[in-house]
Amino acid sequence: MVTRDSNILEAVQQYPVIAQVFQRYGLGCIGCMVASGETLGEGISAHGLNADIVISEINEIIKKDA
């Protein structure tokens, strides 16, 4: 599971399936150089999205993939 404080790059490396959620929202965070030093909360919010909603979707897809 991930939280708002999870590092973007580490989260994607641990749970590659979450790339689907990033793509759905048009988030290019995965390939962004900032991803290694930014949290999910920071990255998602920077794109004007509700981080709690997106992170909830990410955790749902992680559960389904397990």
N, C-alpha and C positions, 0 to 999 in steps of 0.2 A: 504494500500500500504506500501511497505517497501523500505528502502534505504540502501546504503552501510554502514551507521552508525547505522542501526537497530541491536539491540542485537539478537543473534541467538535464544536463548532460548525463549525470549519474542515474537519474530516473529512467531516461531513455535506454541507457546501456543495460540497466537491470530489467526493464520491462519494455522491450522493443515494440510490443503491440500498441503501446500508447501513441505511436506515430500516427495511427489512424485518427485519433481524436485531434491531434495537431493539424492534420491535413483537412479535416472537416471544418475547422474554424479558420483555415487559411493562415495558420501560424507557421512561420519558417524558422522557429526557434531551434529546431534540431540542427540545422546547418549553419546557424549563426555563431560567430566567434564569441559572442557574449554569453552563450549558453553554458560555458564552463564555469562562469562566475556569477550566474544569476539563478534565483530560485524560481520555482514554478509560479508562485504568487506574483513575483515581480514581473516576470516575462509575460504572463497572461494579462495582468492588469495594464501593462504598458501598451497593449493592443486594444484597450478599451473594453475588455470583456470582464465578466464577473468570474474571478478566479475560483470562488467556492463552487460555482456550478460546473465549470470545466473540470476542476479537480475531482469532483464527485463522479463525473462521467468517466474520467481516467480510471478511477478506482473500480468502477463498475466493469469496465472492459478488462482490467487486470483480474478481477474475480472470475469473469467468464472464461478467460484464457488459461486459468490455473488448472 
